[in-house]
Amino acid sequence: MSLNTHDVKRIAHLARIAISEEEAEATLVKLSGILGMIEEMQAVDTSGIVPMSHSQDVTQRLREDAVTESNQRELLQSIAPAVENGLYLVPQVIE
């Protein structure tokens, strides 16, 4: 895929980035290099490769799902300005 400076300026406009002509030229060179590298990577035959979710074969240590604190809802809601049926009441924002 080839890009030109018009494409770079359009991308910058869509991203709401102000870019000069010199910056557009420099960005064009960098983006062309990135796209070239992607094309090289897509040319590699990966049909025999199993997809993996992580680069290292590690497992995460899990802890027991146990309650560590007591229920303090009444205490915390006692200092709230408005509570109803165990829920915090807040001013309406959207009409």
Secondary structure, 3 states (H helix, E strand, C coil): CCCCHHHHHHHHHHCCCCCCHHHHHHHHHHHHHHHHHHHHHHCCCCCCCCCCCCCCCCCCCCCCCCCCCCCCHHHHHCCCCCEECCEECCCCCCC
